[in-house]
Amino acid sequence: MPVTLNPYLNFRGTAREALEFYHSIFGGTLNMSTFADFQSAESPDEADLIMHGQVDGADGVTLMAADVPIRMEYHGISGVSVSISGDDDATIRGHWERLSEGGTVQQPLEVAPWGDAFGMLVDRFGVSWLVNISGAAA
């Protein structure tokens, strides 16, 4: 089995909405399991929270997420960015447009000094994204 590395995002009660949003962008399949599904809810408030969710999107995109249980400390999503890169200009620009809906663009997606189109944003769920389109397509 090959080794894989992919983001696993933690949310405070918004994992379901975030996963559905990312699924609408990246397509593919979406699987979600709640704490109740695994008999792991320690209170009724935790039952419908997402214990594990996964988007297996097109083009090899895999994104996992979960809700941090109420009883556990949560500091938000900080100090890390999710990166999207490649040379499919139309697809990646489409991802950029959707991810920026309700979010904050920190650096517009435009040609950078190294020749690629590059942009940075924080989506409406607080996730930082770096987007890079190879120079030939930029």
Contact map, one row per residue, 1 for C-alpha under 8 A:
111000000000000000000000000000000000000000000000000000000000000000000000000000000000000000000000000000000000000000000000000000000000000000
111100000000000000000000000000000000000000000000000000000000000000000000000000000000000000000000000000000000000000000000000000000000000000
111110000000000000000000000000000000000000000000000000000000000000000000000000000000000000000000000000000000000000000000000000000000000000
011111000000000000000000000000000000000000000000000000000000000000000000000000000000000000000000000000000000000000000000000000000000000000
001111100000000000000000000000000000000000000000000000000000000000000000000000000000000000000000000000000000000000000000000000000000000000
000111110000000000000000000000000000000000000000000000000000011100000000000000000000000000000000000000000000000000000000000000000000000000
000011111000000000000000000000000000000000000000000000000000011100000000000000000100000000000000000000000000000000000000000000000000000000
000001111100000000000000000000000000000000000000000000000000001111000000000000000000000000000000000000000000000000000000000000000000000000
000000111110000000000000000000000000000000000000000000000000001111000000000010000000000000000000000000000000000000000000000000000000000000
000000011111001000000000000000000000000000000000000000000000000011110000000110000000000000000000000000000000000000000000000000000000000000
000000001111111000000000000000000000000000000000000000000000000011110000000110000000000000000000000000000000000000000000000000000000000000
000000000111111000000000000000000000000000000000000000000000000000111100010100000000000000000000000000000000000000000000000000000000000000
000000000011111100000000000000000000000000000000110000000000000000110000000000000000000000000000000000000000000000000000000000000000000000
000000000011111111000000000000000000000000000000000000000000000000100000000000000000000000000000000000000000000000000000000010000000000000
000000000111111111100000000000000000000000000000110010000000000011100000000000000000000000000000000000000000000000000000000000000000000000
000000000000111111110000000000010000000000000000110010000000000000000000000000000000000000000000000000000000000000000000000000000000000000
000000000000011111111000000000000000000000000000000000000000000000000000000000000000000000000000000000000000000000000000000000000000000000
000000000000011111111100000000000000000000000000000000000000000000000000000000000000000000000000000000000000000000000000000010000000000000
000000000000001111111110000001000000000000000000000011100000000010000000000000000000000000000000000000000000000000000000000000000000000000
000000000000000111111111000001000000000000000000000000000000000000000000000000000000000000000000000000000000000000000000000000000000000000
000000000000000011111111100000000000000000000000000000000000000000000000000000000000000000000000000000000000000000000000000000000000000000
000000000000000001111111111000000000000000000000000000100000000000000000000000000000000000000000000000000000000000000000000000000000000000
000000000000000000111111111111000000000000000000000000101000000000000000000000000000000000000000000000000000000000000000000000000000000000
000000000000000000011111111000000000000000000000000000000000000000000000000000000000000000000000000000000000000000000000000000000000000000
000000000000000000001111111000000000000000000000000000000000000000000000000000000000000000000010011000000000000000000000000000000000000000
000000000000000000000111111100000000000000000000000000101100100000000000000000000000000000000010000000000000000000000000000000000000000000
000000000000000000000111111110000000000000000000000000111100000000000000000000000000000000000000000000000000000000000000000000000000000000
000000000000000000000010011111000000000000000000000000111100000000000000000000000000000000000000000000000000000000000000000000000000000000
000000000000000000000010001111100000000000000000000000111000000000000000000000000000000000000000000000000000000000000000000000000000000000
000000000000000000110010000111110000000000000000000011110000000000000000000000000000000000000000000000000000000000000000000000000000000000
000000000000000000000000000011111000000000000000000011100000000000000000000000000000000000000000000000000000000000000000000000000000000000
000000000000000100000000000001111100000000000000011111000000000000000000000000000000000000000000000000000000000000000000000000000000000000
000000000000000000000000000000111110110000000000011110000000000000000000000000000000000000000000000000000000000000000000000000000000000000
000000000000000000000000000000011111110000000011111100000000000000000000000000000000000000000000000000000000000000000000000000000000000000
000000000000000000000000000000001111111110000111111000000000000000000000000000000000000000000000000000000000000000000000000000000000000000
000000000000000000000000000000000111111110000111000000000000000000000000000000000000000000000000000000000000000000000000000000000000000000
000000000000000000000000000000001111111100000000000000000000000000000000000000000000000000000000000000000000000000000000000000000000000000
000000000000000000000000000000001111111110000000000000000000000000000000000000000000000000000000000000000000000000000000000000000000000000
000000000000000000000000000000000011111110000000000000000000000000000000000000000000000000000000000000000000000000000000000000000000000000
000000000000000000000000000000000011111111000010000000000000000000000000000000000000000000000000000000000000000000000000000000000000000000
000000000000000000000000000000000011011111111110000000000000000000000000000000000000000000000000000000000000000000000000000000000000000000
000000000000000000000000000000000000000111110110000000000000000000000000000000000000000000000000000000000000000000000000000000000000000000
000000000000000000000000000000000000000011111110000000000000000000000000000000000000000000000000000000000000000000000000000000000000000000
000000000000000000000000000000000000000011111110000000000000000000000000000000000000000000000000000000000000000000000000000000000000000000
000000000000000000000000000000000000000010111111100000000000000000000100000000000000000000000000000000000000000000000000000000000000000000
000000000000000000000000000000000011000011111111100000000000000000001100000000000000000000000000000000000000000000000000000000000000000000
000000000000000000000000000000000111000111111111100000000000000000000000000000000000000000000000000000000000000000000000000000000000000000
000000000000000000000000000000000111000000001111110000000000000000000000000000000000000000000000000000000000000000000000000000000000000000
000000000000101100000000000000000110000000001111111000000000000001101000000000000000000000000000000000000000000000000000000000000000000000
000000000000101100000000000000011110000000000001111110000000000011100000000000000000000000000000000000000000000000000000000000000000000000
000000000000000000000000000000011110000000000000111110000000000001110000000000000000000000000000000000000000000000000000000000000000000000
000000000000000000000000000000011100000000000000011111000000000111100000000000000000000000000000000000000000000000000000000000000000000000
000000000000001100100000000001111000000000000000011111100000000111000000000000000000000000000000000000000000000000000000000000000000000000
000000000000000000100000000001110000000000000000000111110000011110000000000000000000000000000000000000000000000000000000000000000000000000
000000000000000000100110011111100000000000000000000011111000111100000000000000000000000000000000000000000000000000000000000000000000000000
000000000000000000000000001111000000000000000000000001111101111000000000000000000000000000000000000000000000000000000000000000000000000000
000000000000000000000010011110000000000000000000000000111111110000000000000000000000000000000000000000000000000000000000000000000000000000
000000000000000000000000011100000000000000000000000000011111100000000000000000000000000000000000000000000000000000000000000000000000000000
000000000000000000000000000000000000000000000000000000001111100000000000000000000000000000000000000000000000000000000000000000000000000000
000000000000000000000000000000000000000000000000000000011111110000000000000000000000000000000000000000000000000000000000000000000000000000
000000000000000000000000010000000000000000000000000000111111111000000000000000000000000000000000000000000000000000000000000000000000000000
000001100000000000000000000000000000000000000000000001111001111100000000000000000000000000000000000000000000000000000000000000000000000000
000001111000000000000000000000000000000000000000000001110000111110000000000000000000000000000000000000000000000000000000000000000000000000
000001111000000000000000000000000000000000000000000111100000011111000000000000000000000000000000000000000000000000000000000000000000000000
000000011110001000100000000000000000000000000000010111000000001111100000000000000000000000000000000000000000000000000000000000000000000000
000000011110001000000000000000000000000000000000111110000000000111110000000000000000000000000000000000000000000000000000000000000000000000
000000000111111000000000000000000000000000000000111100000000000011111000000000000000000000000000000000000000000000000000000000000000000000
000000000111100000000000000000000000000000000000001000000000000001111101110000000000000000000000000000000000000000000000000000000000000000
000000000001000000000000000000000000000000000100100000000000000000111111000000000000000000000000000000000000000000000000000000000000000000
000000000001000000000000000000000000000000001100000000000000000000011111100000000000000000000000000000000000000000000000000000000000000000
000000000000000000000000000000000000000000000000000000000000000000001111100000000000000000000000000000000000000000000000000000000000000000
000000000000000000000000000000000000000000000000000000000000000000011111110000000000000000000000000000000000000000000000000000000000000000
000000000000000000000000000000000000000000000000000000000000000000010111111000000000000000000000000000000000000000000000000000000000000000
000000000001000000000000000000000000000000000000000000000000000000010001111100000000000000000000000000000000000000000000000000000000000000
000000000000000000000000000000000000000000000000000000000000000000000000111111000000000000000000000000000000000000000000000000000000000000
000000000111000000000000000000000000000000000000000000000000000000000000011111000000000000000000000000000000000000000000000001000000000000
000000001110000000000000000000000000000000000000000000000000000000000000001111110000000000000000000000000000000000000000000001100000000000
000000000000000000000000000000000000000000000000000000000000000000000000001111110000000000000000000000000000000000000000000000110000000000
000000000000000000000000000000000000000000000000000000000000000000000000000011111000000000000000000000000000000000000000000000000000000000
000000000000000000000000000000000000000000000000000000000000000000000000000011111100000000000000000000000000000000000000000000010000000000
000000000000000000000000000000000000000000000000000000000000000000000000000000111110000000000000000000000000000000000000000000111100000000
000000100000000000000000000000000000000000000000000000000000000000000000000000011111000000000000000000000000000000000000000000111100000000
000000000000000000000000000000000000000000000000000000000000000000000000000000001111100000000000000000000000000000000000000000001111000000
000000000000000000000000000000000000000000000000000000000000000000000000000000000111110000010000000000000000000000000000000000001111000000
000000000000000000000000000000000000000000000000000000000000000000000000000000000011111000010000000000000000000000000000000000000011110000
000000000000000000000000000000000000000000000000000000000000000000000000000000000001111110010000000000000000000000000000000000000001110000
000000000000000000000000000000000000000000000000000000000000000000000000000000000000111110000000000000000000000000000000000000000000111110
000000000000000000000000000000000000000000000000000000000000000000000000000000000000011111110000000000000000000000000000000000000000100010
000000000000000000000000000000000000000000000000000000000000000000000000000000000000011111111000000000000000000000000000000000000000100011
000000000000000000000000000000000000000000000000000000000000000000000000000000000000000111111100000000000000000000000000000000000000000000
000000000000000000000000000000000000000000000000000000000000000000000000000000000000000111111110000000000000000000000000000000000000000000
000000000000000000000000000000000000000000000000000000000000000000000000000000000001110111111111000000000000000000000000000000000010100000
000000000000000000000000000000000000000000000000000000000000000000000000000000000000000011111111100000000000000000000000000000000000000000
000000000000000000000000000000000000000000000000000000000000000000000000000000000000000001111111110000000000000000000000000000000000000000
000000000000000000000000110000000000000000000000000000000000000000000000000000000000000000111111111000000000000000000000000000000000000000
000000000000000000000000000000000000000000000000000000000000000000000000000000000000000000011111111100000000000000000000000000000010000000
000000000000000000000000000000000000000000000000000000000000000000000000000000000000000000001111111110000000000000000000000000000000000000
000000000000000000000000100000000000000000000000000000000000000000000000000000000000000000000111111110000000000000000000000000000000000000
000000000000000000000000100000000000000000000000000000000000000000000000000000000000000000000011111110100000000000000000001100000000000000
000000000000000000000000000000000000000000000000000000000000000000000000000000000000000000000001111111111000000000000000111100000000000000
000000000000000000000000000000000000000000000000000000000000000000000000000000000000000000000000111111100000000000000000001100000000000000
000000000000000000000000000000000000000000000000000000000000000000000000000000000000000000000000000111110000000000000000001100000000000000
000000000000000000000000000000000000000000000000000000000000000000000000000000000000000000000000001111111000000000000000111111000000000000
000000000000000000000000000000000000000000000000000000000000000000000000000000000000000000000000000101111100000000000000111100000000000000
000000000000000000000000000000000000000000000000000000000000000000000000000000000000000000000000000100111111000000000011110000000000000000
000000000000000000000000000000000000000000000000000000000000000000000000000000000000000000000000000000011111000000000011110000000000000000
000000000000000000000000000000000000000000000000000000000000000000000000000000000000000000000000000000001111100000000111100000000000000000
000000000000000000000000000000000000000000000000000000000000000000000000000000000000000000000000000000001111110000000111000000000000000000
000000000000000000000000000000000000000000000000000000000000000000000000000000000000000000000000000000000011111000001111000000000010000000
000000000000000000000000000000000000000000000000000000000000000000000000000000000000000000000000000000000001111100011110000000000000000001
000000000000000000000000000000000000000000000000000000000000000000000000000000000000000000000000000000000000111111111100000000000000000001
000000000000000000000000000000000000000000000000000000000000000000000000000000000000000000000000000000000000011111111100000000000000000000
000000000000000000000000000000000000000000000000000000000000000000000000000000000000000000000000000000000000001111110000000000000000000000
000000000000000000000000000000000000000000000000000000000000000000000000000000000000000000000000000000000000001111110000000000000000001000
000000000000000000000000000000000000000000000000000000000000000000000000000000000000000000000000000000000000001111111000000000000000011001
000000000000000000000000000000000000000000000000000000000000000000000000000000000000000000000000000000000000011111111100000000000001111111
000000000000000000000000000000000000000000000000000000000000000000000000000000000000000000000000000000000000111100111110000000000011111001
000000000000000000000000000000000000000000000000000000000000000000000000000000000000000000000000000000000011111100011111000000000111100000
000000000000000000000000000000000000000000000000000000000000000000000000000000000000000000000000000000001111110000001111100000000111000000
000000000000000000000000000000000000000000000000000000000000000000000000000000000000000000000000000000001111100000000111110000011110000000
000000000000000000000000000000000000000000000000000000000000000000000000000000000000000000000000000100111110000000000011111000011100000000
000000000000000000000000000000000000000000000000000000000000000000000000000000000000000000000000000100111100000000000001111111111000000000
000000000000000000000000000000000000000000000000000000000000000000000000000000000000000000000000001111110000000000000000111111111000000000
000000000000000000000000000000000000000000000000000000000000000000000000000000000000000000000000001111110000000000000000011111100000000000
000000000000010001000000000000000000000000000000000000000000000000000000000000000000000000000000000000100000000000000000011111100000000000
000000000000000000000000000000000000000000000000000000000000000000000000000110000000000000000000000000100000000000000000011111110000000000
000000000000000000000000000000000000000000000000000000000000000000000000000011001100000000000000000000000000000000000000011111111000000000
000000000000000000000000000000000000000000000000000000000000000000000000000001011100000000000000000000000000000000000001111001111100000000
000000000000000000000000000000000000000000000000000000000000000000000000000000001111000000000000000000000000000000000001111000111110000000
000000000000000000000000000000000000000000000000000000000000000000000000000000001111000000000000000000000000000000000111100000011111000000
000000000000000000000000000000000000000000000000000000000000000000000000000000000011100000010001000000000000100000001111000000001111100000
000000000000000000000000000000000000000000000000000000000000000000000000000000000011110000000000000000000000000000011110000000000111110000
000000000000000000000000000000000000000000000000000000000000000000000000000000000000111110010000000000000000000000011100000000000011111011
000000000000000000000000000000000000000000000000000000000000000000000000000000000000111000000000000000000000000000111000000000000001111111
000000000000000000000000000000000000000000000000000000000000000000000000000000000000001000000000000000000000000001111000000000000000111111
000000000000000000000000000000000000000000000000000000000000000000000000000000000000001000000000000000000000000000010000000000000000011111
000000000000000000000000000000000000000000000000000000000000000000000000000000000000001110000000000000000000000000010000000000000000111111
000000000000000000000000000000000000000000000000000000000000000000000000000000000000000010000000000000000000011000111000000000000000111111
